[in-house]
Amino acid sequence: MINYYEITPNIISRKETIIMFYGWGSTIESQIQLGKELSELGYKVVIPEIKYHDSRQALNNHFDQEILQTYFWKTIFESIDEEDEMIDQFCLQKENTIL
């Protein structure tokens, strides 16, 4: 199970849901405002925790050269590999999902 933050607009005017990944070394909390702005456009927004961030085996210093070299691309590819799991867990239709 992947922890996530969900923002649902007051009026859903779009059929698409946005799964919003955040940047390297960032957190869900730092992306909530952007998620709210997208939600104001009528989208449901889901911000999943990415591997090695937040509560998912968070690294001590994402910008340490050795950590960066070891985990940066690993994190990206593991996030891509988790797409189907997220679609299922969040009860979304793949064709109506924006990553």
SULZIQUI-V309618 format. One record per backbone hydrogen bond with DSSP energy under -1.0 kcal/mol. CO is the residue of the C=O (numbers start at 0). NH is the residue of the N-H. If there is no record, write none. Layout:
# SULZIQUI-V309618
<<CO	NH> <CO	NH>>
This chain:
# SULZIQUI-V309618
<<2	48> <4	46> <6	44> <16	97> <17	45> <22	25> <27	30> <30	34> <31	35> <32	36> <33	37> <34	38> <35	39> <37	40> <37	42> <38	41> <41	13> <43	17> <44	6> <45	19> <46	4> <49	52> <51	58> <52	55> <55	51> <60	63> <63	67> <64	68> <65	69> <66	70> <67	71> <70	74> <71	75> <72	76> <73	77> <74	78> <75	79> <76	80> <77	81> <79	82> <81	85> <82	86> <83	87> <84	88> <85	89> <86	91> <87	90> <92	95> <93	96> <95	16> <97	18>>
